Amino acid sequence: RGGAAAALADLRDAQQRWRALEAPYEVARSRELLGLACRALGDDEAARLELDAARAEFARLGAAPDRMRAEAALGRDPLGLSGRDLRVFESDDGAPIRRSLGGLQDLAASLRRA
């Protein structure tokens, strides 16, 4: 918890500097890290705001792996499917396709690490 509190000032400073340099990806990444630090400190509202702003900017930039990571941090399905969508995509035996989607998420994670 102490590390997250100490990181907040540095992350805010980094975000301002990246913004001044007109580096939108780095601004979004800073906002994502700010959101995670806020969450670690128990400020869920600030975390949601920062993570959602980062997600939106990653989407605008076409940075799909980053967008998916931010969506996962927000507790959303990184592939953007709602519960209703998943119910529509059920196999004949009623097993959700989510297992297949999980495989795609694993693939996306391995690509991010590469």
C-alpha positions in Angstrom: 0.0 0.0 0.0 2.9 2.4 0.8 4.3 1.9 -2.7 1.1 2.8 -4.4 0.8 6.0 -2.3 4.3 7.0 -3.2 3.8 6.2 -6.9 0.7 8.5 -7.2 2.7 11.7 -7.3 5.2 10.3 -9.8 2.5 8.9 -12.0 0.6 12.2 -12.1 3.8 14.0 -12.9 4.6 11.5 -15.7 1.1 11.9 -17.1 1.4 15.7 -17.2 4.8 15.4 -18.9 3.6 13.0 -21.5 0.6 15.2 -22.2 2.9 18.2 -22.7 4.9 16.1 -25.2 1.7 15.2 -27.0 2.3 11.4 -26.5 -1.2 10.0 -26.2 -0.2 6.3 -25.8 2.1 7.2 -22.8 -0.6 9.4 -21.3 -3.0 6.5 -21.5 -0.5 4.1 -20.0 0.2 6.6 -17.2 -3.6 6.8 -16.5 -3.8 3.0 -16.5 -1.1 2.8 -13.9 -2.7 5.6 -11.9 -5.9 3.6 -11.9 -4.2 0.5 -10.6 -2.5 2.6 -7.8 -5.8 4.2 -6.9 -7.4 0.7 -6.7 -4.6 -0.5 -4.4 -5.3 2.4 -2.1 -9.0 1.6 -2.0 -10.2 4.6 -4.1 -12.4 2.6 -6.5 -14.1 5.6 -8.1 -10.8 7.2 -9.0 -9.5 3.9 -10.2 -12.5 3.4 -12.5 -12.2 6.9 -13.9 -8.5 6.5 -14.7 -8.9 3.0 -16.1 -11.9 4.0 -18.3 -10.0 7.0 -19.7 -7.0 4.8 -20.5 -9.3 2.2 -22.1 -11.0 4.8 -24.3 -7.6 6.3 -25.4 -6.2 2.8 -26.1 -9.3 2.1 -28.2 -8.9 5.4 -30.1 -5.3 4.6 -30.8 -6.1 1.1 -32.0 -3.9 -0.4 -29.2 -6.1 -3.5 -28.8 -3.9 -5.5 -26.3 -3.7 -2.4 -24.1 -7.5 -1.8 -24.4 -8.2 -5.4 -23.5 -5.9 -5.1 -20.4 -7.7 -2.0 -19.3 -11.1 -3.6 -19.8 -10.0 -6.6 -17.7 -8.8 -4.2 -15.0 -12.2 -2.7 -15.1 -13.8 -6.1 -14.6 -15.2 -6.1 -18.1 -14.9 -8.9 -20.6 -11.8 -7.9 -22.6 -13.4 -9.0 -25.8 -16.3 -6.7 -25.2 -19.0 -9.3 -24.9 -21.8 -8.9 -22.5 -23.5 -11.6 -20.6 -26.3 -11.5 -23.1 -23.8 -11.9 -26.0 -22.4 -14.9 -24.3 -25.8 -16.5 -23.9 -26.5 -16.0 -27.6 -23.3 -17.8 -28.5 -24.0 -21.1 -26.8 -23.3 -24.4 -28.3 -26.0 -27.1 -28.6 -25.2 -28.6 -25.2 -25.5 -25.2 -23.6 -21.8 -24.8 -22.8 -20.9 -21.2 -23.4 -18.4 -20.4 -26.0 -16.5 -18.6 -23.2 -14.1 -21.5 -23.1 -13.0 -20.6 -26.7 -12.9 -16.9 -25.9 -10.7 -17.8 -22.9 -8.3 -19.4 -25.4 -8.3 -16.2 -27.4 -7.5 -14.2 -24.3 -4.7 -16.5 -23.5 -3.4 -16.0 -27.0 -3.7 -12.2 -26.7 -1.7 -12.4 -23.4 1.1 -14.5 -24.9 1.3 -12.0 -27.8 1.6 -9.1 -25.4 4.5 -10.9 -23.7 6.3 -11.6 -27.0 
